[in-house]
Amino acid sequence: MVHHSGSIQSFKQQKGMHTSISEILKEKSLKPSRRSLPCLAQSQTHPTNLNHFLSVPLSPEPKPEVEGLSQSISTSCSLLPPQTAEDGKDHFVEESEVSTCETRADESFLLQKPVTRAKLEARTDSVQRKKPTDSSGLFFRDGKKRIDYILVYKKLSPQVEKRCTFEKNLRAEGLMLEKEPSLTNNDIMFVKIHATWDTLCKYAEQMNIRMPFRKKCYFTDWKSKTLGSRFHLRCRQIKSWLPRNPMKLDKEALPDLEETDCYTAPFSRARMHHFTINNRETFFSNSTRSRIVHHVLQRTKYEDGKSKMGINRLLGNNTYEAAFPPHEGGYKSRHSIKTHGAQNHRHLLYERWARWGMWYKYQPLDLIRRYFGEKIGLYFAWLGWYTGMLIPAALVGVFVFLYGLLTMDASQISKEICEANTTIMCPMCEENCEPWTLSDSCVYAKVTYLFDNGGTVFFAIFMAIWATVFLEFWKRRRAELTYDWDLIDWEEEEEELRPQFEAKYSRMERVNPISGKPEPFQPFSDKLSRLMVSVSGIFFMISLVLTAVFAVVVFRLIAMEKFASFNWYFVKKNWQFATSGTGVCINFMIIMSLNVVYEKVAYLLTNLEHPRTESEWENSFALKMFLFQFVNLNSSTFYIAFFLGRFAGRPGKYNKLFSRWRLEECHPSGCLIDLCLQMGVIMFFKQIWNNFMELGYPLLQNWWSRRKMKKGGGGGQNVENKAQLPQWDKDWNLQPMNAHGLVDEYLEMVLQFGFTTIFVAAFPLAPLLALLNNIIEIRLDAYKFVTQWRRPMPARATDIGIWHGILEGIGVLAVITNAFVIAITSDYIPRFVYAFKYGPCVNKRHHHGNECLQGYVNSSLSVFDMGELNNRNHSGYCRYRDYRAPPWNTVPYEFTLQFWHVLAARLAFIIVFEHLVFGIKSFIAYLIPDMPKDLCDRMRREKYLMQEMMYEAELEHLQKERKKNGKRYHHEWP
């Protein structure tokens, strides 16, 4: 329901299919692009008031026409002998560094008309006369150099030498630094970082960042003459007459979401003339600049030695308090966005994405990707796709539930149980428990029928197929986003080693077979030993979970006896609900308590393994967290589904735990209602708790920070209006993003997916609860990212990582568990066997379902002589749930033939169900290709055209050079 608003559209049809590449290269106008990140940054149609200054196009070879535009006053540590704390508290030396690039523009607008030199000089003078405070915390004090990253440290921090060495090395790498004290806390100092043009180019080449180099040309001209294209054109015309889809965002409100029109290639300084550099300040977008600076911070030394480097280590030893890219400004405005436009992209995201009033709208994924990076953009794309796919599952689940609700009164089993006033059931405990009448559980039987009816098998098959369709179509959607966001072959090009891995194994190197360069290497023996320790820790934590489940089982046994002999008649009558309800609540508290421990243990075990890359670290950590929490969340559910009541024994010979507590047995109407109650309570309360922790906790922390700031608790200036604070102070007062990135976000949704599919046969309303939660979750996460968290480092990714494999594993497990739930937990198979083997319709050709189930309850209950008990107060016969011979039989209490028929039918159903559903899943997966055919054609065509364009661009460049030098040139390759 809530997914990508600008879905992949058909490529624009253009004339000139046979136009030569050289003619295409001569076109001067570049349309704004959506696919390429730099194309987005250079879009000419941005929200109003997005900039502070005008932007001037630069020629590919800029001439020094305007000199002295800006000089950045950078603050650095003077590497002097150590000083006392009082001497060095506020002492810092101002150093001026001349920028290596000509700063002529802000990052958003391009002039649509040429600007004369006189106008350029006039605007330059006006820019220089602006006050430094006009930058609003987004620029250096000169108001020109944009802040790409922020470092925060305490003035009284003892790590002065490390910090000074680190900042000195940052300047040596080409970064410009400037320090600024906090207005809200006298002990806090901010280090603003700006990356120069040369530095950006240098590291963009090292990181293989793809940048735009030519306008796209298309090959769909011949398709426009076919019947299919005419048909599609007619369909688009008819669609234009229909009412506008209310879930789509208005493109006028999001002018940045435009068609893709740029080819991209890995940036190279040697071939800089190939790339479309209209403006140096806007060529690299904000997120790209922050990513480059973060790359430098990760690999800059602060002491001598191979292991002494990286901002992560400096954050760990409290040299710096925080490191983050700044937000692009405030997310609120006094003026309406409809009349005055958006002030910045953060404001635009808040108004068109993060507000609760946008809950029914598609997400602006291109804008999310540009502001937060591809990794976070893919998370919201997957979450939106999952939420949209939940709509049909929720509708079918509601129909199945309504079917049970409407036919509940007509259920033959419920009628027999409610009318069984003379059927005496055996006592539920051996002390202080009396026999009870079967009709006392009438309500329990009716509620059970809501979730255990004829639609259960159909819904289980439907959800198994739904899970396959969801994953297969997500692959196609991911392929389109990967192409649209220019992430093809990114992983092979940009996967980098973790600084911690480089520091640990810097002395051991081997040649990388891919790049041919030496790199740190982890020996197999070391890797195996660390992996064994990690696996042992995982098994230990899983055993801890099973111990907690065993404790809950013991509690249920004790609670069952207490409630069955309770003095209050209402509790005594509904002892089943009381036992299940209290057990679920205790289990939920244990689950939430153990989750805190699991996170710390998983973090320690993952760091112990020393993964090679960031993706390997995240995948390893995610797998551990999933295993811990999945076992923690579902172990009690598996107990109720497959073990509850299976080993209880019979009256007079009950199986007891520790020879003290009698094992639980199922209700005469089945154990499925216990499983349903377990799932409903845990799913409902866990979603409420997660939503509170995701939004409520950061809101409380930010409120407390603002309260301290108003009172001047930090010792700084008492700023009455928060709007007067610079952006770095505002961001510092926000909460940092989780240290584990998106692992917690994915984990919550994947566990929900497991609850929605694994035991869905017992709880058909699970997809509906998941849908309602996800509609809230999307806007809650959006609000949290935009307003409550500091801006995370924009990272790139091609997919959702290890989570896709986990989802496929859950899909396979769901088929198996649902087969067992229907066959073992549900009473569907015993009813089926009775209707066609022992019921009144066995010899009838035409029969009705309810007629064939007459007498089923009596058939499913066995007889016991209470005189065999030691309790003299009980006499006569009582009934219990099982298929055993009566006490007057020659072999009393032996399993009857009906028991073996039911057992054989259950096993046969499991085999048939699994093979049928797995066959359907495999067939559907085969029919749906992972990548659309038209996307494959586009990618192949683009690869061919890129090669042609690179060749002709190089030829044209060399010809211009020869002409410039006065040499003869020809049209052939020189």
N, C-alpha and C positions, 0 to 999 in steps of 0.2 A: 504493500500500500504506500509505503513511504520510501521511495527509491529515487534513482537518478532522474533529475528533471530533464536534462538535455540528453536524452537517450540517443544512441547512434542513429543518425539519419542517413539517407542515401546521399551519395556524393552528388554535388552539383554537376549538371550536364553542361558541358561547354562545347563550343564549336572549335574547329581547328584541330581535329584529331591528328592531322598530318603536319601540324606546325612543327618546325624544327626546334630543337632545344635552344639554339642560339637566339632565335626570335623570342623565345620565352624569356631568356635571360635579359633581353633588352627592355623588358617592361619595368618601368620605374616604380609604379605604385604598388605598395604592399598592403593587402587587406589585413585587418586584425585577425588573429588566430586564436582558436580555443585549445587546440591540441598541444602546441608547444608552449612550455612555461614562459620562455622569453617572449614569444609572440603575444602572450597574454599581457605581459608587462608593458609592451609597447602599444597596446590597444589605444586607439584614438577616441574611443567612446567610453569614458570612465564616469563614475558618479560625480556630480557637481561638488565643489569644495573639497575635492580629494587632495589637492595640493596646496602648497604655500607659495610656490614660485612657478614661473613658466619654464618650459623646457625647449631647448634649442637643438635642432638636428645637427649632428656632426657629420662631416664628410669622412669617407673611409680613411683618408690621410689628413688628420687635422693640422691646420697651420697655426702657428703661434700668433694669432691676431689679437687675442685678448690676454694680456699678461698680468700676473699678479692678482688673479681672481681671488684666490684664497690661500691662506697659510694656516695650517692647523696648529693651534697651541696645544701641545700634548704634555701631559704631566707624567713624569717618570720618577722612579726611585733613583736617587744618586747613590752610586755604589761606593759609599764611604765606610770608614770603620764603624763598628756598632756603636749606637748611641743609647742613652738612657731612654726610658719610656717617656719622660716629660719632654726631653729635647726633641724626640722624634714623633711626638703625638700629632702635631699639625704641620710638620715640616715636610714639604715636598718641593722639588725643583721644577720649574717650568722650562721645558725645552720646546723650541719651535722646529717643526719639521715641514719641509715644503712638499706639497702633494705632487705625485708623479703624473697625475692626470688633470686635465682642465675641467673643473667643475662648472658646468653650464646649465644644469637642469635638476629638477626634482624627478622622482621616479615614475611619474604617471603620464603626463601629457606630452604629446608631440605637436609641434605647430604644423598646421595643415598648409601654410603658405610660407614661402621663403622670407627670411628676416634679413633686413639690410644691416650693414655694419653699424650704422648710426643708432638704429633701434636697439641693436644688441648692446652697444656701449651704454645707452641710456638705462636699459634694464639692469645691466651689471651694476651701474652706480646705485640704482634704487635698491638692489639686493644688498649691496655693501652697507648702505645706510640703515638697514633694518637692525633692530635691537636683537641681542642674542636671545632674549626671552621669547622672541617670536617663534622659536623652533619648537616650543611646547614639549621639550624633552625628547624630540626625535632626531636632533642634530647636535653637532658639537657647538661650542660657544660662538663660533663664527657664523652659525646658521646655514652652513653649506654642506658640510660633510655629514652624511647620514650615519647614525649609530647602527651598527650591525650586530653588536653583542654587548652584554653587560656583565661585568664581574663585580662581586660584592665582597668586601672584607671589613673586619673590625680594626680600628686604628690601634687598639691595644693588643692586637694579636702578636704573639712572640715570633711568628714565622716571617720576620721581616726580610731576612736575607733570601729565603727561597722565593718570596714574592718579587723582590727586586730583580733577582736573576731571571725569573720567569718573564717578567715584563720587558726586561732588556732584550731577551731572546725573541720575544714577540715583535719588537720593533725591528730586530735584525731580519725577521721573516717578511717585513714589509707592511706590518699593521701599524696603525696610528692610534695612540692612546691618549686619553684625557681624563683627569680625575675630577670628581665632583662630590662634595660632602652632602650627606642626607639632610633634608629639612625637617625630618621628624625624629631623628636619632643622632645625637652628636657623636656616637661611637661608630657610626657606619659611614663607609666611604665607597663610592661607586667608581668603577673604572670603565669608561666608555671606549669601545673599540670600533675603528673604521678600517675597512679593507680598501686599499688603493687599487687603481685600475691594473697596474702591473701585477700586483699580488693576486687579484682575482683571475687574471689570465693565466698566470703560472699554475695555480692550483686547479683551475678548471680543466687545464690540459692534463694534469696528473690524475685527476679524479674522473676523467673521461666524461665530463658533463656534456650532454648533447645540446647544441644551440642551433637556431634557425640559420639557413644559408641561402635558400632560394624560395621563390614562390612556387606553389604547387601547380602542376598541370595535370589534367585528367584525361582518361581514355574512354569515357562513357558516351562519346558522341555517337558512335555506331549503335549503341543500345537504344538511343532515343527513337530510332526508326523501327524498332521491333514492336510486335503486338503487345508484349508484356509491359514495355515502358508506357505505351499508350493507355493500357489498362490501369497502370499505377497512376498515371497522370489524371485519368478520369476519377479514380478513387480519391485522389487528393482534392480534386475540385469538389466532389460531393462532401468530403470531410470538412472542407472550408465552410460549407453552408450550415453544418451542424453547430449546435451551441458549444461554446468554449469549455474545455475540461476544467472544472474548478480546482482540481488538484495541481494543475500546472502553474508554475510561477510566471508572472508577467515579465516578458523579456525587456520591456521598457524599464522595469524596476531593477533588472540585472543586465545592464548593457554590456558587461564584460563577457557574457556567454555567447560567443559567436562561432562561426564555422572555422574549421581548421583550414589553414591556407599556407602553411610553411613546411618545407622539408627541414629535417634536422640531421646533424652529424656530430660526432665527438669533436669538441673544440680543440683547435690546434693553432698555436701562435704562428707557426710557419705558414699556415694557410689562412691567416686572419682575413685576407682580402676576399675569401669565399663567403664569409658570413655577413649577414644583414645587420650592420652596426649603424643604426640611425642615431643612436644616442648612447654614449658610453655609460651614463648614469642609469639608464633604464635597460641596458642590454642584459645585465644580470638582475634577476628579480630579487626581492627582499629575502624570500626563503632560500634561494640559491646562495646569496651572499652570506646568510647566517650559517648555511651548511658548510661553506668553504671556511669561514672563520672557526667553526667548531672543529673542523678537520685539523686546522693549524693548532688549536688549543690542545687537542688530543695528543699531538706529536711534538710538542715543544718542551725542552728540558728545563728543569729548575735547579738541577745540581749536576755535577759531573758523574757520569756513569750511565750505562744503557737503560737501567731500570728507573732512573730518576726523571720521568717525564709524564706529561699528561695532566689535564685539568681535573680528571677524576681523582687522581691521587692527591692533588692539592685540596680538593674538596673533602677528601677523607681525613686528611691530617689537620683540617681547620685553618689552612692557610687562607682559603677563600670560603665565604659562607654560602655563596650561590653563584651560578652562572646560567644565563638565559638570554635568548634574543628578545628584544622589546616588542611589545604590542605596537600597532600602528596608530595608536591614539585611543580616545575614549569610545565606548560602545553606545553612549547615549548622546542625544543632542536636544537642545531647546527647540529646534525647528523641526517641522515635519519632513520626513524623508521624501514624501510625494511632491512637496513644493520646493524644497531646497536641496534635495539630493543627499547622498551619503557623504559624511565627512571623511571616511576612510573605509577600508575593506572590513575592519572589525565592526564598525557601525552597520555596514551593509549586511554582514553575516547575522548580527543580532536581530535586525529588523526583518530579514527575509528567511531566517532559519531557526534562530534560538528562541524566539518568542513563542509562548504557549499557544497563541492564536494561529500559529502556522502548523498546528499538529496534523492537519489533513493535506498539507502541501507536499509535493515532491521536494527532495533535497537539492540544493544547488551544488552538486558534487564538484564541478570545475572550480568554483570559488573556494570551496573547502580545501580542495587539493592545492590551490595556489597559496592559501594562507597558512595551512598547517602541514603541507607536504603530502606526498602520495601515500605514505603508510597509513596515516589517519584518514585520508580520503577513501582508501580501500576498506577500512573498517566500517565507515558509515555507509559505503556502497553495499557491503555485505549485509550489514544490519538492516538497511532499507529493503534489500532483496528478500531477506529472510522474513521480514515483517509482511511484505506484500504476499509472499507465498503462504503465509499462515492464514490468509483470508479464506481460501477454499477449505483448508483443513478445519478451521473453526466453524464454518458453516455446516460442514458434514457432521462434525461432532455435536453441534447443537441439534441438528435433525435427529441424530441417533438418541440423544438425551430426551428430546421431545417425544420421540416414538415410545420410549420407555415410560415417560410420564403419562401419555395419553392411554396407553394400554395397561397401566399399572393395576387398575381396578379389575380388569378382565383377566389378569394372570391367574391361571389355575393353581399354581403353587402358593401364591399369596392367599388365595381364598381358602385353601385347605389348611394353611397354618393359622389363619385368623379364626377359622371355625373349629379348630382342634381343641375344644374346651375340655374334652375328656382324656386327652393324650397327656400322660404324666411323664415328664422327662426326669432323667436321673440327676441327683444332686451334683452341683459343680465343685464341691469340695467335700472332704470326708469328716470335717468337724464343723458343727454349728450351721450346716447347710441343709435345707429342706428340698424335697422334690418340687418341681415347678411345672406349670402348665404350658404347653407349647403355644397356646394362643396369646400368652403374655408377650411374645416377641413379634406380634403382628406388624407393628410399625417398622421394626428392624427388617422384616422380610420384604415389606413394600419398598423400603429405601434400597435394599439390595437389588431388587428387580430393575430399578432405574438404570443401573450400571451393568447388569448381567441379564441381557435379553437377546433376542434374535439378531439385533444389529451389531453385536460385539464382534463377531467374526468378520463381517463385511468391513467394519471400521478399521480393524487391525490390518487387513489386507490393503485397504485404501491408504493408510498411513505409511505402510512399508513402501508402496509405490510412490507416494508423495515424497518421501525422503529421497528416493532415487531421482525423481524428476527435479526436485529442488537443487540437488548437488550437480546434476548434469547441466541444467540451464545456468547455474552459477558459473560453471566453467566457461560457457559461451559469453556470459556477461563480463567475466573477468578478462577474457581475451579481447573483447571490444574496448574495455577500459585501458588495458595494457597498451593497446595500439593507440588509442585516443590520447593517452597521457605520455606517449613516447617512452615506454618502458621496455620495448622489445630488446632482448639481449642485454638488458641492464645488469642482471645479476652476474653474468660472466665478466663484464667489464669493470664493475665497481665494487665487488665484494672485497672488503679490506680486513686486515688482521686487527684483532683487539689489541690495544696498547698493553693490557695486562699480559696477554699471551706473548707479545714481543719482548716484554721485560723479563718474563720468566724463562723463556727459551732462547734468549738472544745469543747465547754461546754455542747453541747447536743450530747449524744451518744446513740446508740442502737446496738444490736447484729446483725451482718450481717447474714441472714439466709443461705447464701452459705458457707462462711468461718467460721462462728461461733465465730468471733472475734468482739469486740466492735469497732465502727467507728463513725465519726461525722454524724449527721442526721439533715436534714432540715425539720422543721415542715410543715405540709400541709398548714396551714393558711399563713405562711410566703411565701411559694412557690406560693400559689394562688394569694396573693396580688402583688407580684413582677411580676407574669405573666400577671396580668390585666394591670399593668402600662406599661409593654412591648407591649402588644397588642394595647393599646391606642396609644402608640407612633407609632406603625406600621400604624394604620388607619390614624393618623394625616399626616404621610409622604405620604401615598397613596392619601389622599385628596389634598395635595400640588401638587402631580403629575397631578391629574385631573384638578386642577386650571390652571396649565401650559398648558395643552392640550386645555382647554377652551380659553386661551389667543391666542393660535395658530389658533384656529378656527375663532376667531374674526379677527385676522390678515388676514386670507385667504378671509374672506368676504369683508374686506376693499380692499385688493389687487385685488380681482376679479372685483370690480367696477372700480378701477383705471386703470387696464390693459385693460378692455373692452372699455374704453373711452380714451385710450392713443393716443397722437398725432402722435407717430411713428407708421406707418402702419404695420411694421413687428411685433411689440409687440402686436398691436391691433388684428392682424390676428391670432397670436398664444397665445392668452390670457390664454388658458387652460394650456399650458406648463409653461408659466411665473408664473401663480398662484401656480401651484403644485410645481414648482422648488424652488421658494422663500420660500414657506411654509415648504418644507422639510428641507431646509438649516437652517431656523430659529429654527425649531424643533430639529435638530441635535445639534445646539449650546446649546439649553436649556437642552437637554438630558445629554450632557457631563458636563455641569455646575452642574446640580443637583446630578450627580453621586458622586461628591466630598463630598457633604453634606451627602448623604446616608451612605457612609462608616463610617463617624464619628458617626452618630446617631445609626447605627446598632451595632457598637463597644460598645457604652455606654449602650444601652439596653441589650446587651448580658451580659456584666459584672454586670449589675443590677440584672439579674436573678440568678447569682451565680450557674452556672451549676456544676454538681457533678464531672464529669470527663472531660478530654481534648477532647474526642470525642463528648461528649454532648455539650461542648462549641463551638466546630467547627461546629457541625450540626446546632445549634441554630443560630450562626452567618451567616452560609451559607444560611439558609432558609430566614433570613431577607434580606440579600443582594440580593438573587434571587428575592424575592417578590418586593423589591424596584425597582431594575433595570429592571425586566420583565415588570412591569406596566409602568415604565418610557419609556422603549423602544418601547412597543407595543400598548400603549393606543391610540396614534394618528393613528396607523395603523388600529386598530379596528374601530376607527371613520370613516376612509375613506372606509373601507370594508363594514360596515354595516349601517352607518348612513348618509353618504354623498349622497345627492340627494333624500333621502327617505321622507323627510318632507318639501320639498321646496314649495309645493303648485302648483298653476297654474298661468298663466298670468292674471292680473287683481285681483288676490286674493293670492298673494304670502305671505308666512309666513316670518315674519321679527324678527330678534333678537333685543330686546330692542326697537321695533317699529322703527328701523332705518336701519339695514342692512339686505338685502334680503339673505335668506339661499341659499347655493350652490345647483345647480342641475347638474346631470350627462350629459355628452356629448351624442349626439344621438347614438354613437357607444358603449356606456357603460362607467362605472366607473372603470373598471378593470385596465386601463392604469394608472390611478392615484395611485392605490394600488401598481402596479408594480414599478412605479417611486419612490414611498415612500420607498419600500423595497430595491431597487437597490442602491439608494443614501446612505441610512443609513448603509446598510451592507458594502458597499465599503469603505466609509469614516471611519466608526467605526473600521474596521479591520486595515486600515492604521494607525489610531491614536493609537490603542492598540499596534501594532508592534513598533511604535516609542517610546511609553512610556515604553515598556518592554525592548527594547535594546538601543534605542537612549539616553534615559535619564540616565541610568547607565554608558554608554560610556562617556557622557559629564561630569558626576560627577567624574568618575575615571580619565579622562583627566585633570580635574581641580586639583584633588589631586596630580597627578604626576607633574603638573606644579608648584604647591606650594612647592612640595618636592624638585624639582630641584633648585628653588630659595632660598631654606632654610627658607621658611616662618614660619615653625614650631619652629625655633630656634635650630634645631638639626644639625648634620653634613651634609654637602652638599655632598651627595653620587652621584657620576657621573653615575655609572653603577647600574641600578636597580637590576641586577643579584647578586650584592654583598650583598644585603640586606638579613637578615635572613627571614625565612618563616613567622614568626609572624608579622614582619613589612609589608611584602607584603600583607598578608591577612587583616591587619588592614586598609590598604589603599583601599581595595575593598569595595563594597557596601554590607550591610547586606541584607539577604533575607527578603521579605515582612513579616511584623509582623503577618499577617493573614495566613501565610503558603501558602498552595496550593489553598486557596479559590478563589483568584483572577484568577488563571489559569483555574480552573474548571469552574468558573462562565462565563468566556469569551467563553469557548467552549459550555457550556450548552445553553447560550443565542443564540449562533450561531446555535445549533441544533434546537432550537425553531424557528428561522427564516427559517431554511432549511425545516422544516416539517409543521409548522402551516399554513402558507400562500403560500405553494409551488404551489398551483393551479394557483396563480396569477403570479408567477415568477419561471418558470422551470429552469432558469440558476442559482438559488440559490445553489444547490449542487455543481455545478462546481466552483463557487466562493469560497465556503467553502473548497473544496478539494485543490484548489490552495493556499488558505490561510494556511491550515493545514500543507501542505508540507513545507512551509516557517516557520510555527509556531514551528514545531518539532525541526528543526535545530536552530532556534532562541532561543528557550528555552534551548536547549542543550548548545549552546554557552554561554548563560547567566549564567547557573548553573556552567559551568566548568571554565569560564574565568573572569566573571564580578562580581560574587557574592562570598561572603565568604561561606565556606562550611557549609551547614545547618546541624543541629543536626539530625543524622540518626534515623528516627522513624519507627515504625512498624505499619502495618495496614493489614486487611484481605480483604478489598474491598474499593470502592470509597466513602463509607459513604452514606450520605443522598442524594447524587447526583443521585444515581440509582433510588430512588423513585421519584425524580423530573423529571428524564428522562421519566419514565413510565407515569407520569402525563401529561407531554408534548405530549407523543404519543397519549393519550386519547383525549386531547384537540385538537390535530391536526386533528383527524377524524371529530370532530364536526365542527371546523372552516372551514375546506375544504368543507364539505357538504354545509355550509351556503354560502361560497364564490362562489361555482358553482351555487347554487340555487338562490342567491340574487344578488351578485355583478356581476357575469358573465351574459352574455346574452344567455347562452346555453339553458336554459329552455324556454324563450320566443321564440327563434328560433325553438326549438323542437315543441312547441305547434302550432306555425304558420305553420310549414311544414306538420304536420299531422292533422290539424284541419281547417286551413283557407287558406292554400296555393293552388297553382294550381295542386298539386299532390294528393289532397284528394281522388278523385275518380279514380285514376290510380293505377294499380297493380305494374307496373314497373316504377320506377322514379329514377332520379339522384338528389343528394343533392342540387347542385346549382340551378337546375330547380325548385325545390320545395320551394326555398327561394326567388324566384322572387316576388318583391313587398313587401318584409318584411319591408324595411325602411319606405315606405309610410304607411304601416299598423301600425307601432310603433309610428308614429307621429300624434298628434291631431291638430285640427284647432282652432285658436282664432281670434276673430274680434278685430283688433287694434283700431277700432273706439270707443270701450268701455273705452279706456285709456283717461286720462285727457290731454295727449299730442296731440295737434291738428296737429303736423307735420306728424304723422303717421296715415295711413288709409289703408284699405284693410285687407287681412287675412295673418296671419303668422302661422308657425308650431312650436310645442314644443313636447318634449318627454313625452308621457303619453298615457294611454288608456281611453280617455274621449270622450263623445258625442260632435258633432260639435255645434256651436252656433245656427244653424237653427233647431236643434232638439227640440221636444216638451219639453224635460227636458235637457237643455243645460249643458254641462260640467259635467255630471254625469258619473260615471265609466261604461264602456261598459261590455258586457258579456265576451269579450276577456280578460279583466283585471282579472275577477274572475277565468277564466280558467287557466290563467298563475299563479295566486296566489295558486290555488289548486294543480297545477302541481309542484310548488316549494315546498310546504309543503310535498307532497307525495315523492318527490325526496329526501328530507332531511331524512325522516323516512326510506326509502328503502336503501339509501346509508349508513347511520349509522349502521343499523342492518346488512347489508351485510358485511361491512368492519369489524365491531366488531366481527361478527361470524367468519370471516376468521382469524382475529388476534388471537382469542381464540383457534381456531383449530390448528393454527401453534404453539402457545405457549404450547398446550397440546402435540403435536407431538415431540417437542424438549425438552428432559429432561435437567434439570439444571446441571447435572453432568454426564459425559460419563460413560457407564457401566464398561468399563475396568478400569477406575480410581477408581470406587467403589470397584471392586475386589482387586485392588492393595492395597487400604487403609485397607480393612478388613484383607487381608493377612499379611500386615505389622504389624497391631496391634497384631495379633496372634503371629507372630514371635518375636516381641518385648517382649511380656510376657515370652515366652520360653527362650529367650536369657538372660533376666534379672535373671530368676530363675537359669539357668545353670552358669551364670557368678558369681552369689553369692555363689553357691555351689563350684565352682572351687576356688574362693578366700578363703573360709573357709577351704577347703582341704589343700591349700598351707600354710595357717596359722598353721594348726595342724601339718603338716609335718615339718614346720620350728621349731615348739616348741617341736618336738620329740614325739608327741602323735600319736596314731593309728588313721587312718581315713579309711572310707569306701566310697563307691560310692552312698550311700543313703544320704538323707538329715539329717544332724546331729541333 
